[in-house]
Amino acid sequence: MPGIFDNPHSTVVELVRRHGGPVSHAALDPSQSIFRIPAIDGLIGFLLVRRCAVVIGDPVCAPEHKAPLADAFAAYCADKGWSALYSTASAAMQIYARERGYATIEFASLLMADPQYDPETDHQGHHLRQHLNHVRRTGVTVREYMGEAFPDARLEALAESSCEQWLSGRHGPQMYLGHPRLFQDRAGRRWFIAEQAGSVVGFLSMLSVSCIEGNNLINIVFSSPAAPLYTNELMVAEALRTLRAEGARSVCLGVGPLERLGQIDGCGRAAEFISRSIYRLTSKLLHLHGRTVFWEKYHVTRREPLYLLFQSPDIGFREVNALLRAFHFSVS
């Protein structure tokens, strides 16, 4: 584990729940290395790919410590002969990066919604109502699983099996953050399970993350190949209904990729042209913007820009390859 830290520091899970952003839970994946220093109660999770240290999200620490922790990490990388690369970084980190001569690329938005808005009620929700009514008629039901207080080994095994079916059923070009961790790191998690005829056909996970407005983050949604169409939509609708009943006013829907790259700073025209071309091709292959379109039906109330940050402004194949590896790009 890179860096040096002492025992009084918070645990990795506690830090991610307290200071993490929409993708900081990636640091909990066993494939990630963790950088920490004694002076700051925080961490940076990263994956090393051919001398590129790829960080998913911002440094996980209090806001006032992000810059000094990132500076310490940059010095650590320089000592190793590595280049730092941040994906899905916030606007605050983009300012930090520009001040230090990094190249920055706007590629996505953080999507926020208000659970008090019922997406089924108005004219805009007509198609969503039709979809939800269709899946309900097939006998699919969604319930919250109280797994932290009342764990059910059989139900969890069924959910894990459904996840494996979903993963094995995916074909063609794809990209994902990591293998879904359904029931690990239970503190601050909620689960919603879709069932049909005694089988688990869908799964939604929600995290409590202190630094996100309203604390609620939907981080995993999937349905098995056997699930009826629109099972994902039903799970999201039921999770929002639960939050609405609890009086919640905000929920983070996660990362919504842009249709095309936004603002680019700190690199030459050739690098900008290559970046826009690669993103356009990748977005088309993977239908990246489709994820954003999916979430828009739940009435997105706010969008915050998210960035790629390259310590080296000379963006080339090495940096692009590192990003693709960090997001498990494949064409299988």
Legacy VTK file of the C-alpha trace (Angstrom):
# vtk DataFile Version 3.0
C-alpha trace
ASCII
DATASET POLYDATA
POINTS 332 float
0.000 0.000 0.000
1.743 3.210 -1.178
2.247 6.124 1.178
2.657 6.089 4.939
-0.122 6.386 7.493
-0.639 5.704 11.179
-3.331 3.787 13.043
-5.488 6.721 14.265
-6.457 7.465 10.646
-10.014 6.610 9.641
-10.661 3.387 7.783
-10.944 3.412 3.997
-14.689 2.641 4.097
-15.351 5.395 6.651
-13.439 7.940 4.572
-15.275 7.011 1.378
-18.659 7.352 3.121
-17.686 10.663 4.752
-15.739 12.437 2.011
-16.229 10.402 -1.177
-17.903 11.560 -4.352
-20.031 9.707 -6.929
-17.289 7.221 -7.921
-15.033 7.186 -4.840
-16.328 3.728 -3.889
-13.948 2.486 -6.628
-11.193 2.849 -4.013
-12.767 -0.073 -2.120
-12.085 -2.451 -5.010
-9.178 -4.815 -4.184
-7.527 -3.968 -7.512
-6.933 -0.382 -6.357
-3.786 0.845 -4.589
-4.237 3.366 -1.779
-2.062 6.441 -1.190
-2.125 8.068 2.259
0.101 10.405 4.261
0.316 10.965 8.047
-0.593 14.672 7.956
-4.029 14.235 6.316
-6.916 11.943 7.196
-7.692 10.997 3.628
-6.698 8.813 0.715
-6.243 8.611 -3.024
-7.172 5.330 -4.688
-5.434 4.621 -7.973
-4.682 1.975 -10.578
-1.197 1.910 -12.097
-1.214 1.279 -15.852
2.165 1.542 -17.613
3.486 4.431 -15.522
0.105 6.194 -15.452
-1.490 6.380 -12.014
-5.222 6.592 -12.785
-7.336 8.090 -9.980
-11.116 7.617 -10.083
-12.733 10.711 -8.555
-11.308 13.421 -6.295
-8.926 12.830 -3.402
-11.061 11.400 -0.583
-10.635 13.875 2.272
-12.022 17.140 3.641
-12.268 19.854 0.922
-9.482 21.965 2.444
-7.104 19.004 2.257
-7.703 18.011 -1.374
-4.991 20.243 -2.845
-2.206 19.303 -0.375
-3.078 15.586 -0.635
-3.082 15.811 -4.442
0.259 17.670 -4.337
1.733 14.935 -2.129
0.450 12.310 -4.559
1.919 14.187 -7.538
5.294 14.301 -5.787
5.013 10.586 -4.987
4.263 9.819 -8.660
7.127 12.026 -9.865
9.523 10.160 -7.582
8.364 6.897 -9.169
8.522 8.225 -12.727
4.742 8.038 -13.112
2.212 10.515 -14.498
-1.031 11.197 -12.586
-4.372 11.088 -14.374
-7.739 11.819 -12.722
-11.084 10.656 -14.099
-14.478 11.971 -12.991
-12.950 14.853 -11.062
-15.012 17.760 -9.721
-14.925 21.420 -10.785
-12.819 22.215 -7.693
-10.182 19.717 -8.825
-10.326 21.112 -12.348
-9.339 24.526 -10.954
-6.528 22.874 -8.977
-5.323 21.093 -12.118
-5.365 24.193 -14.317
-3.316 26.120 -11.757
-0.644 23.400 -11.988
-0.519 23.173 -15.770
-2.576 19.996 -16.237
-4.721 19.394 -19.313
-8.414 19.256 -18.379
-11.353 17.839 -20.348
-15.043 18.126 -19.457
-16.665 14.789 -20.337
-19.680 14.220 -18.052
-22.086 15.696 -15.535
-22.969 14.725 -11.999
-26.749 14.267 -12.091
-28.940 15.281 -9.135
-32.696 14.804 -8.726
-35.389 15.694 -6.191
-37.227 12.578 -4.941
-40.225 14.754 -4.034
-40.915 15.026 -7.754
-42.865 11.936 -8.841
-41.699 11.134 -12.389
-44.932 9.222 -13.123
-47.377 12.055 -12.487
-47.175 14.621 -15.276
-47.429 14.538 -19.076
-43.660 14.129 -19.336
-43.911 10.864 -17.424
-46.429 9.256 -19.799
-43.969 6.810 -21.370
-42.399 5.995 -18.009
-45.856 5.166 -16.584
-46.492 2.846 -19.508
-43.157 1.099 -18.975
-43.677 0.704 -15.230
-47.211 -0.612 -15.691
-45.890 -3.131 -18.225
-43.276 -4.557 -15.867
-45.697 -4.591 -12.929
-48.151 -6.680 -14.984
-45.447 -9.326 -15.395
-45.457 -9.890 -11.643
-42.202 -8.119 -10.812
-42.173 -6.557 -7.350
-39.505 -4.414 -5.701
-38.787 -4.263 -1.988
-36.079 -2.817 0.194
-33.818 -5.478 1.632
-32.829 -4.720 5.223
-29.559 -6.581 4.894
-27.581 -4.676 7.494
-30.007 -5.435 10.339
-31.512 -8.705 9.068
-29.124 -10.440 6.651
-30.605 -13.180 4.470
-27.905 -15.476 3.054
-30.270 -17.124 0.571
-31.509 -13.827 -0.875
-27.969 -12.503 -1.150
-26.871 -15.675 -2.971
-29.750 -15.230 -5.430
-28.754 -11.595 -5.984
-25.110 -12.564 -6.587
-26.247 -15.239 -9.057
-28.417 -12.683 -10.864
-25.405 -10.367 -11.069
-23.256 -13.104 -12.603
-25.984 -13.802 -15.163
-26.102 -10.102 -16.008
-22.322 -9.916 -16.391
-22.090 -13.054 -18.522
-25.006 -11.889 -20.668
-23.298 -8.660 -21.722
-21.796 -8.720 -25.220
-20.105 -6.276 -27.545
-18.095 -3.174 -26.621
-18.455 -2.277 -22.953
-16.874 -0.254 -20.180
-17.445 -0.407 -16.433
-15.902 0.879 -13.213
-15.252 -2.523 -11.641
-16.878 -5.776 -10.608
-20.053 -4.916 -8.656
-19.599 -5.340 -4.899
-23.157 -6.075 -3.852
-22.946 -6.771 -0.129
-19.413 -5.836 0.886
-18.736 -2.703 2.947
-22.253 -2.753 4.432
-22.005 0.415 6.495
-24.185 3.129 4.989
-25.704 0.930 2.264
-29.306 0.261 1.226
-30.530 -2.389 -1.196
-33.658 -2.708 -3.354
-34.386 -6.143 -4.815
-36.627 -6.920 -7.814
-38.251 -10.346 -7.635
-40.426 -12.395 -9.962
-41.870 -15.816 -9.108
-39.412 -16.301 -6.256
-36.337 -15.362 -8.299
-34.177 -12.252 -7.985
-34.256 -10.493 -11.358
-32.858 -7.057 -10.447
-30.767 -5.166 -7.931
-30.291 -1.530 -6.917
-27.738 -0.307 -4.373
-27.778 3.086 -2.689
-24.965 4.546 -0.602
-25.046 7.128 2.154
-22.251 9.577 1.278
-21.953 12.560 3.601
-20.434 15.040 1.169
-23.169 14.555 -1.447
-26.197 16.808 -1.044
-28.885 14.760 0.668
-26.362 11.964 1.318
-28.079 9.549 -1.094
-26.194 8.080 -4.063
-27.543 5.379 -6.396
-24.399 3.484 -7.390
-25.498 0.135 -8.861
-28.545 -0.769 -10.967
-28.832 -3.951 -13.012
-31.327 -6.611 -14.039
-30.679 -10.183 -15.135
-31.211 -11.363 -18.731
-34.387 -13.116 -17.506
-35.908 -9.878 -16.209
-38.775 -8.230 -18.097
-38.106 -4.981 -19.905
-38.069 -1.876 -17.706
-37.155 -3.723 -14.503
-34.372 -1.170 -13.927
-36.871 1.665 -14.279
-39.171 0.060 -11.704
-36.364 -0.339 -9.154
-35.345 3.305 -9.529
-38.969 4.456 -9.235
-39.455 2.417 -6.046
-36.194 3.674 -4.513
-37.250 7.266 -5.236
-40.709 6.546 -3.794
-39.057 5.348 -0.563
-36.902 8.474 -0.356
-39.949 10.631 -1.065
-41.826 9.042 1.841
-38.836 9.781 4.077
-38.889 13.447 3.100
-35.604 13.392 1.170
-35.099 16.390 -1.113
-32.050 15.284 -3.071
-30.531 12.136 -4.552
-27.441 11.698 -6.713
-28.121 9.585 -9.794
-24.419 9.268 -10.587
-22.411 10.172 -13.674
-24.044 11.182 -16.947
-21.607 11.176 -19.903
-21.922 14.078 -22.329
-22.912 13.499 -25.933
-19.664 15.223 -26.957
-16.741 16.609 -24.979
-17.212 20.015 -23.390
-14.534 22.505 -22.357
-10.910 21.471 -22.994
-8.004 23.437 -21.518
-4.239 23.119 -21.263
-3.394 21.048 -24.328
-2.544 21.796 -27.952
-4.897 21.709 -30.914
-3.696 18.296 -32.047
-4.319 16.747 -28.622
-7.748 18.412 -28.450
-8.678 17.088 -31.896
-7.530 13.559 -31.002
-9.393 13.692 -27.665
-12.652 14.791 -29.267
-12.327 12.178 -32.022
-11.582 9.312 -29.631
-14.436 10.303 -27.326
-16.871 10.596 -30.235
-15.943 7.087 -31.415
-15.976 5.577 -27.906
-19.282 7.230 -27.049
-20.868 5.858 -30.205
-19.521 2.338 -29.638
-20.588 2.201 -25.986
-23.741 4.349 -26.194
-22.335 6.401 -23.311
-24.867 9.191 -23.598
-27.644 6.593 -23.316
-26.871 6.393 -19.607
-27.643 10.101 -19.302
-30.848 9.717 -21.316
-31.929 6.896 -18.962
-31.595 9.124 -15.890
-33.221 12.189 -17.468
-36.658 10.549 -17.235
-36.393 10.969 -13.433
-36.320 14.756 -13.728
-32.707 15.813 -13.271
-32.748 19.060 -11.294
-29.045 19.923 -11.330
-25.911 19.032 -13.272
-22.352 19.600 -12.140
-19.449 19.266 -14.612
-17.008 16.363 -14.281
-13.536 16.252 -15.800
-10.580 14.210 -16.947
-7.328 15.706 -15.617
-3.987 14.876 -17.241
-0.812 15.827 -15.394
0.994 15.670 -18.738
-0.658 18.057 -21.244
0.783 15.903 -24.064
-2.125 13.474 -24.155
-1.194 10.406 -26.141
-1.824 6.700 -26.546
-0.330 5.878 -23.140
-2.839 8.099 -21.308
-5.818 6.963 -23.409
-4.854 3.309 -22.922
-4.530 3.849 -19.165
-8.038 5.321 -19.009
-9.522 2.482 -21.026
-7.778 -0.089 -18.819
-8.958 1.617 -15.636
-12.547 1.429 -16.905
-12.167 -2.184 -18.071
-12.866 -1.420 -21.722
-13.454 -4.543 -23.800
-15.122 -5.564 -27.058
-16.085 -9.108 -25.990
LINES 1 333
332 0 1 2 3 4 5 6 7 8 9 10 11 12 13 14 15 16 17 18 19 20 21 22 23 24 25 26 27 28 29 30 31 32 33 34 35 36 37 38 39 40 41 42 43 44 45 46 47 48 49 50 51 52 53 54 55 56 57 58 59 60 61 62 63 64 65 66 67 68 69 70 71 72 73 74 75 76 77 78 79 80 81 82 83 84 85 86 87 88 89 90 91 92 93 94 95 96 97 98 99 100 101 102 103 104 105 106 107 108 109 110 111 112 113 114 115 116 117 118 119 120 121 122 123 124 125 126 127 128 129 130 131 132 133 134 135 136 137 138 139 140 141 142 143 144 145 146 147 148 149 150 151 152 153 154 155 156 157 158 159 160 161 162 163 164 165 166 167 168 169 170 171 172 173 174 175 176 177 178 179 180 181 182 183 184 185 186 187 188 189 190 191 192 193 194 195 196 197 198 199 200 201 202 203 204 205 206 207 208 209 210 211 212 213 214 215 216 217 218 219 220 221 222 223 224 225 226 227 228 229 230 231 232 233 234 235 236 237 238 239 240 241 242 243 244 245 246 247 248 249 250 251 252 253 254 255 256 257 258 259 260 261 262 263 264 265 266 267 268 269 270 271 272 273 274 275 276 277 278 279 280 281 282 283 284 285 286 287 288 289 290 291 292 293 294 295 296 297 298 299 300 301 302 303 304 305 306 307 308 309 310 311 312 313 314 315 316 317 318 319 320 321 322 323 324 325 326 327 328 329 330 331
